[in-house]
Amino acid sequence: MGSFNLFTINVRSIKDLMRRQTIFAFLDNQNCNVYMLQECAFPFSRSYKHLMRQWTHGPSYWSGGNSCKSAGVAILIRGSLFTVDSVLELVCGRLLVVDGSWAGEPVRLINVYASPEKGERLELLQTLRAQLATTRAVVLGGDFNCPIEEDGRSTSNGAKLDVTSKLLKEMVTEASLKDAVGSIGNGTVNYSWCRPDGSVRSRIDFVFTSRTIKQTRYAMVPCFFSDHRAIHFQGSLGCGFPPGPGSWKLNCELLGREEVMQELRDAYIWWRNEKCCFNNVSDWWEFVKVQLRSFFQVKGRRQACERRRNFKRLQRDLQSLQDLQRCGWDVRKDLEETKEGLKGHFAEESRRIIFRSKVEHLEKGEKCNSFFFRKLHSGHTPLTELRDETGTLKSELFAECIRRNPEIRGITAPGPARSQIKCSLYMDDVTVFCADQQSVRSLVQTCEDFSKASGAKVNCGKSETLLFGDWNLASDNVPFSIKADFIKILGVWFGGEGAALKCWEERMAKVRQKIGLWSLRDLTIEGKTLVLRNEILPVLQYMAQAWPPLATVCRAITRAVFHFIWGSKMDRVKRSVMYKAPCKGGKGVPDIPTLLRSFFVCNCIRQTITGKEKDSVGSSMSRFFLLPLWRSLGWDKWDSSYPYNWNTPWFYLDVTKFVREHQLEGVKPDLWKPKTIHKLIRAKDKTESIPGLPEDTAKVVWGNVSSDSLTNKHKDMSWMAIQGGLPLRTFMHARNLCRYRHCPRCILYEETSLHTFWDCQFAQVLLDALEHELKDCVPRNLLTHHAVLYGLFQGTHTEGAIQDAWRLMNSFKDVLWYSRNCLILRRERMTIQDCRRLIHSLLRDYNIRDSLEEEED
């Protein structure tokens, strides 16, 4: 446990040398370990050595910015107790992250200087969110330029929290951080900034720490050189719980051993007999899970010990037999058997190593396959405890009692059958619809009678009631809590106006959390697309079957998706192109808003048109509102026996809007399935054209770019080189992000994809150096820029030669791009021999990949 002193202050510029020395002298007198400075007002530079030299008490880390004159942050370290592991400059002059260890404890220091502009501040906080997902102890401090409490700003007109304040408060709660100043407050607001006339005061400077950091004291220190008050925080590290070993994984080899499974069956019988000692089935099942883990861990250790003992025995036998053979004994047969045993042992170990590497690749890589998980089939599951002797769920019996009770009157569905909706159930959740107060009283009596007869009680503490219309129902007559606005049924909010928005806001919070965690990994566009399909879309799919996404939700989803794809708010390629299939020049990014809307539309059509012959109560209710829409589309004929409503709710109006927006009027109702509709919409996409190439050749090029023989990184590189998505100087100059348009090597020519990978003299020299590698596939004199950029090679070549040459060209482009970035960002020039060695390493990776695929086949 180590003492930790932090001092954070908005210095209001240290650009002047005299002012900087004065502030450094002031900080020296505070006698702290870490200093965080904001609003340093110095521009971006590739080196801050002149600032580092002036802070003589330890290492210092600086970040300047060109977005405005006041940008600039710094983290100053005093002494040698803090060991730095990495420094990350996320937003120049605004956000600086330093990872290290303090007295052996891993710590992440984050210094923030948020912009006064709300839009820029919101983008900064969204970037910051991913950095809070870490196992290190977090110390987050700085000037956030927004309060997190209603009374955090004192003005004559009053002030409300904007979207950035709510987002910051949500992030702090999500990361389990605590406010250092607010945690030991005496009920008064500690304002950290005020105007000279005192008309406005705000608390916009904060220090947030993890729960593992125990706070001992804090102080608000006034400073003569700033209108902000500094925060002096003192705490102790190492007060939290030590991290555990991680998730437990079942050794699937144990499931194939009959003696282990027999012991498991016997142990489960004993665990089942212990059920009477627990209050409910859930507590008993938690006990069983702990026993299962202990059982398999013990068996796994025994198996590992047995395997080691067997290996040592084989080694001893081999040594003894070799000694006997040298003495003249004929032990060839025994020696071969021992060697076969050792060979089998090492083969099994190699298979186990490959298996573990595959598991790690599936957990941390970009593929999502389930190739080894198997279920343990058993006659007893926790669900069986909810059944009676006949195997019927008790909730089904309860629902049947409600349906057969004539005193409970439900909602009458419109239609000639005039069926009543009394209740619906899923597993042990039962939803009851009552039309009058007599039905409510009968329902309460039915619950009491059923409890006496079955021994299963209704959980009144979790049961809720929502009233529609005018009811004179006293809360004393109903043992359930009465809700005024919304009620949640199977994870979906229902009620008055705003229920759909409430549902989608909850889902969007989950989406942002998942995207924030996946953003920590260095994924390619192919990998991020897979994450969107397998992780993000399932979170939203269930909700889309109940409520269609609102227009604001669709825009928020689209922004979140492409912010995740590109890592910033700036799109490098048009979104309409990104949605297209790879064979048409896109990247296959899922159009999530369109998919979600198609789920709702297909569900409505399935209930009303294709399921008309079933005549269920649910389809009658939907047909009552949707019948005028189907008639306008020509999908349903006039039938006077069915009533209808011309005042269609907004969520059903979105169905017609979706059909006409995508021109799907001619699609037969039987084909309305989400996957089929999405294929029909994407089939209308046209193949992206390539300047100077006919359409048929463009299709061949997009096939080469999306070839399975390439790695995901090389697929992205080739695709962005053609689509103009690489951050070249021409690309950045057009967006006012770069001063010059010229190539950093040639100086004279503009830096485009064609120039970087073909016309540049450095690229030509590197291609000449690869003549030996090219002679086995495509000769050097047959290479053109079409071969390098598009994979179109002149002459007649075998399929294998073209594949090897295309891989070589992509490795060549990858190394060229890497050397170009080293030259610009680090001022390091790579020689031709260095580039050639890197190309050889990439080709070696391709060879290893091919050999592994052959072994799997």
Helices and strands as residue ranges (DSSP letters): E 3-10, H 17-30, E 34-38, H 49-54, E 60-63, E 73-77, E 82-91, E 95-102, E 105-113, H 118-129, G 130-132, E 137-143, G 150-152, E 153-154, H 163-174, E 177-179, G 182-184, E 193-194, E 201-202, E 205-210, E 214-222, E 229-236, G 252-256, H 258-273, G 274-277, H 281-326, H 332-364, G 382-386, H 394-404, E 411-412, E 420-421, E 423-426, E 429-432, H 437-454, E 464-466, E 481-483, E 486-489, E 492-495, H 499-518, H 525-531, I 532-536, H 537-544, H 551-566, H 575-578, G 582-584, H 592-605, I 606-610, G 612-614, H 617-633, H 650-661, G 669-671, H 674-683, H 695-705, H 712-723, H 729-734, H 753-754, I 755-759, H 761-769, H 771-774, G 780-782, H 785-790, H 799-825, H 832-856
